[in-house]
Structure formats: structure tokens, C-alpha cells
Amino acid sequence: MQRVIAKLGLGLCAAALLGASALAQDIKIGAVFDQTGPFAGGGSKAAALGTKILIDIINERGGVEGHKIVAIFADAQSKTDVAINEAERLLNEQKVDILTGFYSSAQCVPVAAKVDAAKKFLWMPVCVSSAVLKGKNLQYVFRPTIHSDQYGDASCSFIAENAKKLGKELKDIKVAIIHEDGPYGVGVATANEQRCKELGMQVVHKEGYSATTSDLSAMVGKLRRAQPDVILHTGYNPDITLFLRQAKEAGLKFSALIGHGAGYSQIDKLYETFKDDVNSCSTSIRRRRRCSIRRRLLPASATSSPRC
């Protein structure tokens, strides 16, 4: 479904462009993803590959209104300033008609404003921060993903719907919220805190950290003291892996961990590192929630593996 939406989005942007310039021979699309750096293995390279496949499919089927799509890929290097520079280069030097890509919300926020001001189309298939669009009244910027506010709401609602599986009343469930401190993490965590409190749960700890940190042991220590039943985590693959490793080493115990998008969507990479310590929820629950969030559980102990 996401691939269909992405294809439709690129096609609609291209069709709109043709309406404005019927003489255009090729449609030039600039695609900025992280081919190197920590975001590359966290999902950005996979998104870039998906974009290339979609463009190839569209071209194989005759392009858009008979016009071929020519893609120019650029590497953001997992850095916001590089992403901005590459976006400007593609717009000003390569004269692309449409920009797409941008894995990190920290990249999407400034790039969206610049592209909209240039009156060029921007199609964002990955980043989810509400800060990208909320209150901005952007006219040329579009994305098919949900907003970070919706991630935050969905995970708390999921806990409420399955409270009995934790063996506690909703008011007795203790929730800890941890997140990378960029627009992505802050957006989801803010919604987490608001919604969980609205539903009557106890938010016993909330903390942000840099996605490039090399040590989360202090935060793990705080979580041990807070003793949460559920941890809500928003991060990227490198910091998620670091947290899970240090949490296990420190003997941090909890009943469930709910991970939001990005790094947690790279379940194959997490499984390579943690094996059966990382499990997905039951199929019936995934279907009921329509997979609106990525739910990953870690065992409460080294030998047990409770399902949500």
C-alpha cells in the first residue's frame, strides 16, 4: 500500500508539473537520502531503493503522460546541513522539478520551508514529525505518512486497549517515555505524554537524548529506579540498538516496549543483534490496530518472552 501511495504521489506531482509546463520533455526528480552515516542502515538506503524501483516501474509503463522521469540521487550523509545543501544544489544547479526523500524529520523541517518558498514540489515519503507541516500552510509540500502526533496517540491507546494483558488497571500502569531529541522524537514523545495522561496512566519518566550519543547508561539507571511497566521509545536504529544492549546489560525489566517507526521498523537488524529477545506482537492485535504503530516487545527477564 505504501508503494502504491508513493507511486501515486510522484505521479500526481509530475502530472501537476506537466499542467504548468506542457513543453517539458523529461521530468527531473531530485532524491535526497542518506547513503552513508547512521541513518543509512537505519532505513534511509531502503527508502532510496524503493524510490528507484518506483521510478523504474513508472518509466517502464510509459512515464507520466508519456514523459520520462529522470532521477538524480544525492547523499545527505545523515547530516541536516548536508541535506539542505543538496536540496539547494538540486534545485538551483540541476534544476530539478520535484524533490523527494529526506529520511530524518530534522532534515524535513528546514528543507520543506525552503522548497515551498522556491515553489517547487516536495514529496516526503518517510519523515513523520508534525512540526514539518503543522501551522505552516505550505502549498507545495506533501507526504503520505501519518504525523508524529498520531504515533504518540496510537501507542497510548494501544496500551489502554490491552491493559488487562499486563495484569493491571489502567490507572496503575506506569509508563516511561524516552526519545531522540530531534523533531521526530520530540513530536512523538509530546503526544505520548499528553495521551497517556489523558487515559489515566502514570508517566513515571520522560527523557530525551541525542541520537548520536555513545552512552545511555545513565538513562537506563533512571528507568531502573522508575520501574515502568511499559517503555515508549522513539529513536533511530543506532541509538535503539545502544539502548537495548545497555538495558539488557543492566538488567532493566519491563513488561512491554513499544517502538515508533524509524529504527524499530528495521526489525531484521534488531533481530540480528538480539535474536529472540525481540518479538513482534500477536497477529490479531496487529490487525486490530491496522499496523499504525510498530510494536516490539522485549522480555521482562532473560528467560521469559511475554506477548502483548
GUVEX-823879 format. One line per field, with one value per residue (C-alpha): residue in three letters; chain; residue number from 0; z, y, x. Coordinates in steps of 0.1 Angstrom, whole numbers, plus 5000, padded with zeros to 4 digits. Layout:
BEGIN
code <- [ALA; ...];
unit <- [A; ...];
pos <- [NUM; ...];
up <- [Z; ...];
north <- [Y; ...];
east <- [X; ...];
//
This chain:
BEGIN
code <- [MET; GLN; ARG; VAL; ILE; ALA; LYS; LEU; GLY; LEU; GLY; LEU; CYS; ALA; ALA; ALA; LEU; LEU; GLY; ALA; SER; ALA; LEU; ALA; GLN; ASP; ILE; LYS; ILE; GLY; ALA; VAL; PHE; ASP; GLN; THR; GLY; PRO; PHE; ALA; GLY; GLY; GLY; SER; LYS; ALA; ALA; ALA; LEU; GLY; THR; LYS; ILE; LEU; ILE; ASP; ILE; ILE; ASN; GLU; ARG; GLY; GLY; VAL; GLU; GLY; HIS; LYS; ILE; VAL; ALA; ILE; PHE; ALA; ASP; ALA; GLN; SER; LYS; THR; ASP; VAL; ALA; ILE; ASN; GLU; ALA; GLU; ARG; LEU; LEU; ASN; GLU; GLN; LYS; VAL; ASP; ILE; LEU; THR; GLY; PHE; TYR; SER; SER; ALA; GLN; CYS; VAL; PRO; VAL; ALA; ALA; LYS; VAL; ASP; ALA; ALA; LYS; LYS; PHE; LEU; TRP; MET; PRO; VAL; CYS; VAL; SER; SER; ALA; VAL; LEU; LYS; GLY; LYS; ASN; LEU; GLN; TYR; VAL; PHE; ARG; PRO; THR; ILE; HIS; SER; ASP; GLN; TYR; GLY; ASP; ALA; SER; CYS; SER; PHE; ILE; ALA; GLU; ASN; ALA; LYS; LYS; LEU; GLY; LYS; GLU; LEU; LYS; ASP; ILE; LYS; VAL; ALA; ILE; ILE; HIS; GLU; ASP; GLY; PRO; TYR; GLY; VAL; GLY; VAL; ALA; THR; ALA; ASN; GLU; GLN; ARG; CYS; LYS; GLU; LEU; GLY; MET; GLN; VAL; VAL; HIS; LYS; GLU; GLY; TYR; SER; ALA; THR; THR; SER; ASP; LEU; SER; ALA; MET; VAL; GLY; LYS; LEU; ARG; ARG; ALA; GLN; PRO; ASP; VAL; ILE; LEU; HIS; THR; GLY; TYR; ASN; PRO; ASP; ILE; THR; LEU; PHE; LEU; ARG; GLN; ALA; LYS; GLU; ALA; GLY; LEU; LYS; PHE; SER; ALA; LEU; ILE; GLY; HIS; GLY; ALA; GLY; TYR; SER; GLN; ILE; ASP; LYS; LEU; TYR; GLU; THR; PHE; LYS; ASP; ASP; VAL; ASN; SER; CYS; SER; THR; SER; ILE; ARG; ARG; ARG; ARG; ARG; CYS; SER; ILE; ARG; ARG; ARG; LEU; LEU; PRO; ALA; SER; ALA; THR; SER; SER; PRO; ARG; CYS];
unit <- [A; A; A; A; A; A; A; A; A; A; A; A; A; A; A; A; A; A; A; A; A; A; A; A; A; A; A; A; A; A; A; A; A; A; A; A; A; A; A; A; A; A; A; A; A; A; A; A; A; A; A; A; A; A; A; A; A; A; A; A; A; A; A; A; A; A; A; A; A; A; A; A; A; A; A; A; A; A; A; A; A; A; A; A; A; A; A; A; A; A; A; A; A; A; A; A; A; A; A; A; A; A; A; A; A; A; A; A; A; A; A; A; A; A; A; A; A; A; A; A; A; A; A; A; A; A; A; A; A; A; A; A; A; A; A; A; A; A; A; A; A; A; A; A; A; A; A; A; A; A; A; A; A; A; A; A; A; A; A; A; A; A; A; A; A; A; A; A; A; A; A; A; A; A; A; A; A; A; A; A; A; A; A; A; A; A; A; A; A; A; A; A; A; A; A; A; A; A; A; A; A; A; A; A; A; A; A; A; A; A; A; A; A; A; A; A; A; A; A; A; A; A; A; A; A; A; A; A; A; A; A; A; A; A; A; A; A; A; A; A; A; A; A; A; A; A; A; A; A; A; A; A; A; A; A; A; A; A; A; A; A; A; A; A; A; A; A; A; A; A; A; A; A; A; A; A; A; A; A; A; A; A; A; A; A; A; A; A; A; A; A; A; A; A; A; A; A; A; A; A; A; A; A; A; A; A; A; A];
pos <- [0; 1; 2; 3; 4; 5; 6; 7; 8; 9; 10; 11; 12; 13; 14; 15; 16; 17; 18; 19; 20; 21; 22; 23; 24; 25; 26; 27; 28; 29; 30; 31; 32; 33; 34; 35; 36; 37; 38; 39; 40; 41; 42; 43; 44; 45; 46; 47; 48; 49; 50; 51; 52; 53; 54; 55; 56; 57; 58; 59; 60; 61; 62; 63; 64; 65; 66; 67; 68; 69; 70; 71; 72; 73; 74; 75; 76; 77; 78; 79; 80; 81; 82; 83; 84; 85; 86; 87; 88; 89; 90; 91; 92; 93; 94; 95; 96; 97; 98; 99; 100; 101; 102; 103; 104; 105; 106; 107; 108; 109; 110; 111; 112; 113; 114; 115; 116; 117; 118; 119; 120; 121; 122; 123; 124; 125; 126; 127; 128; 129; 130; 131; 132; 133; 134; 135; 136; 137; 138; 139; 140; 141; 142; 143; 144; 145; 146; 147; 148; 149; 150; 151; 152; 153; 154; 155; 156; 157; 158; 159; 160; 161; 162; 163; 164; 165; 166; 167; 168; 169; 170; 171; 172; 173; 174; 175; 176; 177; 178; 179; 180; 181; 182; 183; 184; 185; 186; 187; 188; 189; 190; 191; 192; 193; 194; 195; 196; 197; 198; 199; 200; 201; 202; 203; 204; 205; 206; 207; 208; 209; 210; 211; 212; 213; 214; 215; 216; 217; 218; 219; 220; 221; 222; 223; 224; 225; 226; 227; 228; 229; 230; 231; 232; 233; 234; 235; 236; 237; 238; 239; 240; 241; 242; 243; 244; 245; 246; 247; 248; 249; 250; 251; 252; 253; 254; 255; 256; 257; 258; 259; 260; 261; 262; 263; 264; 265; 266; 267; 268; 269; 270; 271; 272; 273; 274; 275; 276; 277; 278; 279; 280; 281; 282; 283; 284; 285; 286; 287; 288; 289; 290; 291; 292; 293; 294; 295; 296; 297; 298; 299; 300; 301; 302; 303; 304; 305; 306; 307];
up <- [5000; 5008; 4975; 4957; 4976; 4968; 4932; 4931; 4949; 4925; 4896; 4908; 4914; 4880; 4864; 4881; 4869; 4833; 4837; 4844; 4817; 4789; 4769; 4794; 4778; 4809; 4845; 4867; 4902; 4929; 4955; 4987; 5011; 5035; 5016; 5044; 5081; 5108; 5091; 5060; 5076; 5098; 5068; 5045; 5020; 5018; 5012; 4984; 4968; 4970; 4953; 4925; 4919; 4917; 4892; 4871; 4872; 4861; 4833; 4821; 4819; 4797; 4822; 4832; 4803; 4781; 4798; 4813; 4849; 4853; 4888; 4904; 4937; 4964; 4997; 5028; 5048; 5078; 5084; 5083; 5068; 5040; 5033; 5030; 5008; 4985; 4982; 4972; 4947; 4931; 4928; 4917; 4897; 4885; 4880; 4892; 4891; 4921; 4953; 4973; 5000; 5034; 5059; 5091; 5103; 5113; 5076; 5065; 5087; 5072; 5037; 5035; 5041; 5015; 4988; 4994; 4992; 4958; 4946; 4938; 4947; 4977; 4982; 5016; 5019; 5052; 5079; 5102; 5126; 5129; 5131; 5093; 5083; 5114; 5112; 5082; 5054; 5029; 4994; 4975; 5002; 5006; 5024; 5026; 5061; 5094; 5117; 5149; 5170; 5156; 5166; 5201; 5204; 5189; 5212; 5244; 5230; 5223; 5260; 5271; 5249; 5262; 5298; 5311; 5293; 5317; 5347; 5360; 5360; 5336; 5365; 5379; 5347; 5348; 5315; 5307; 5276; 5260; 5227; 5205; 5209; 5172; 5158; 5152; 5187; 5205; 5184; 5192; 5229; 5234; 5221; 5241; 5274; 5266; 5255; 5282; 5309; 5294; 5296; 5332; 5331; 5353; 5333; 5357; 5335; 5303; 5288; 5255; 5243; 5213; 5185; 5181; 5218; 5226; 5261; 5275; 5308; 5329; 5314; 5319; 5356; 5359; 5342; 5367; 5396; 5379; 5373; 5344; 5331; 5296; 5278; 5248; 5227; 5197; 5180; 5151; 5146; 5162; 5194; 5197; 5195; 5221; 5244; 5241; 5247; 5277; 5291; 5289; 5304; 5333; 5339; 5332; 5335; 5320; 5305; 5271; 5249; 5221; 5194; 5170; 5133; 5120; 5137; 5151; 5116; 5109; 5128; 5108; 5120; 5156; 5154; 5140; 5173; 5199; 5184; 5203; 5228; 5202; 5193; 5175; 5188; 5180; 5145; 5159; 5178; 5148; 5126; 5151; 5152; 5114; 5120; 5127; 5150; 5152; 5184; 5197; 5230; 5250; 5277; 5313; 5321; 5301; 5301; 5296; 5265; 5272; 5243; 5243];
north <- [5000; 5024; 5017; 5024; 5057; 5067; 5059; 5079; 5108; 5110; 5106; 5134; 5158; 5151; 5155; 5188; 5199; 5190; 5211; 5241; 5233; 5211; 5216; 5197; 5166; 5149; 5153; 5158; 5145; 5150; 5123; 5130; 5101; 5091; 5067; 5070; 5076; 5061; 5068; 5048; 5013; 5026; 5027; 5055; 5033; 5011; 5041; 5052; 5018; 5018; 5052; 5040; 5009; 5030; 5054; 5025; 5010; 5043; 5047; 5011; 5018; 5048; 5075; 5103; 5114; 5100; 5119; 5100; 5106; 5113; 5108; 5124; 5108; 5127; 5116; 5136; 5117; 5116; 5153; 5180; 5207; 5184; 5176; 5213; 5219; 5190; 5202; 5237; 5222; 5201; 5229; 5257; 5238; 5207; 5225; 5195; 5199; 5178; 5169; 5137; 5117; 5131; 5103; 5124; 5148; 5171; 5173; 5177; 5207; 5232; 5216; 5219; 5256; 5262; 5241; 5257; 5292; 5282; 5270; 5235; 5203; 5183; 5147; 5133; 5095; 5089; 5116; 5120; 5150; 5171; 5201; 5197; 5208; 5219; 5255; 5262; 5265; 5251; 5249; 5227; 5202; 5168; 5135; 5102; 5092; 5098; 5126; 5121; 5132; 5102; 5078; 5091; 5088; 5053; 5037; 5050; 5039; 5005; 5002; 5012; 4986; 4958; 4969; 4936; 4917; 4935; 4923; 4959; 4985; 5014; 5038; 5016; 5012; 5031; 5044; 5057; 5078; 5080; 5096; 5111; 5149; 5159; 5170; 5133; 5121; 5153; 5152; 5116; 5119; 5150; 5133; 5102; 5121; 5140; 5110; 5086; 5111; 5117; 5080; 5079; 5062; 5072; 5088; 5080; 5091; 5112; 5119; 5129; 5123; 5129; 5103; 5103; 5096; 5068; 5061; 5058; 5040; 5070; 5070; 5032; 5037; 5062; 5038; 5011; 5033; 5044; 5007; 5013; 4986; 5000; 5019; 5041; 5046; 5069; 5067; 5056; 5022; 5031; 5046; 5020; 4992; 5010; 5014; 4978; 4965; 4986; 4979; 4942; 4945; 4965; 4940; 4966; 4948; 4958; 4941; 4958; 4982; 5000; 5014; 5040; 5037; 5045; 5022; 4999; 4993; 4977; 4946; 4924; 4944; 4943; 4905; 4901; 4916; 4905; 4873; 4861; 4890; 4910; 4898; 4913; 4913; 4888; 4889; 4895; 4927; 4939; 4936; 4954; 4983; 4982; 4983; 5020; 5017; 4993; 4973; 4955; 4937; 4927; 4900; 4910; 4886; 4867; 4835; 4847; 4864; 4878; 4888; 4918];
east <- [5000; 5028; 5044; 5011; 5007; 5043; 5038; 5005; 5022; 5051; 5027; 5003; 5032; 5046; 5011; 5006; 5040; 5031; 5000; 5022; 5047; 5034; 5066; 5087; 5104; 5117; 5106; 5137; 5133; 5160; 5160; 5179; 5185; 5212; 5235; 5262; 5261; 5239; 5206; 5217; 5214; 5185; 5162; 5172; 5190; 5160; 5138; 5161; 5160; 5122; 5121; 5144; 5122; 5091; 5106; 5118; 5083; 5067; 5092; 5087; 5050; 5055; 5063; 5038; 5017; 5045; 5072; 5101; 5112; 5149; 5161; 5192; 5201; 5221; 5236; 5226; 5253; 5229; 5235; 5209; 5232; 5243; 5206; 5198; 5228; 5220; 5184; 5195; 5221; 5195; 5170; 5194; 5221; 5204; 5171; 5150; 5113; 5105; 5124; 5117; 5134; 5147; 5146; 5151; 5125; 5154; 5161; 5125; 5116; 5141; 5140; 5102; 5103; 5130; 5114; 5079; 5094; 5110; 5076; 5089; 5072; 5085; 5072; 5083; 5077; 5094; 5097; 5067; 5073; 5042; 5065; 5071; 5036; 5017; 5007; 5029; 5003; 5028; 5015; 5040; 5049; 5032; 5037; 5017; 5028; 5010; 5020; 5041; 5011; 4993; 5021; 5020; 4983; 4982; 5007; 4990; 4956; 4972; 4982; 4948; 4931; 4954; 4958; 4944; 4972; 4996; 4975; 4969; 4942; 4949; 4955; 4982; 5002; 5035; 5048; 5083; 5088; 5123; 5132; 5159; 5158; 5151; 5117; 5108; 5114; 5101; 5069; 5061; 5071; 5050; 5019; 5028; 5028; 4996; 4976; 4988; 4980; 4945; 4939; 4948; 4982; 5012; 5040; 5069; 5098; 5103; 5137; 5153; 5188; 5210; 5206; 5244; 5251; 5275; 5262; 5227; 5236; 5226; 5191; 5189; 5197; 5169; 5145; 5155; 5146; 5113; 5103; 5079; 5056; 5058; 5085; 5076; 5107; 5112; 5146; 5168; 5185; 5219; 5206; 5178; 5204; 5226; 5197; 5185; 5221; 5227; 5193; 5199; 5234; 5219; 5191; 5163; 5130; 5096; 5066; 5065; 5084; 5066; 5089; 5077; 5087; 5122; 5147; 5121; 5108; 5142; 5132; 5156; 5186; 5174; 5169; 5204; 5217; 5192; 5176; 5146; 5148; 5130; 5095; 5065; 5030; 5003; 4988; 4953; 4964; 4984; 4953; 4931; 4955; 4959; 4997; 4995; 5025; 5054; 5051; 5082; 5085; 5114; 5112; 5108; 5136; 5162; 5141; 5105; 5091; 5056; 5034; 5012];
//
